[in-house]
């Protein structure tokens, strides 16, 4: 790559500009042949496939690296999600279920009181109604 850049700088620095109007197809083929026989163009045509191959190889390496990193992050996220889910469920079971059981017990006691007391007695007592 460094050699390519050095040759490119040399080509740009030593370029001679000549303008000619081409009217004849034979002159056009001569100009094209002159361009294609220039040392930099020959070098460029030889090295461009090498540069493309190296670039493709780096892209493959980057692709493999990114896939490995994504798989690692997915595993870490799955493990963290599992741990947090277990913590949330256990906290729910410890704190919320205890309060639900207490409220259900209280409702059971109140239902027993209401259905064990006869209806006329219940209506006559204001303490039971409140």
Secondary structure, DSSP 8 states (H G I E B T S, - for coil): -HHHHHHHHHHHHT---------SHHHHHHHHHHHHTSHHHHHHHHHHHHHHHHHHHHHHHHHHHHHHHHHHHHHHHHHHHHHHHHHHHHHIIIIIHHHHHHHHHHHHHHHHHHHHS-HHHHHH-HHHH-
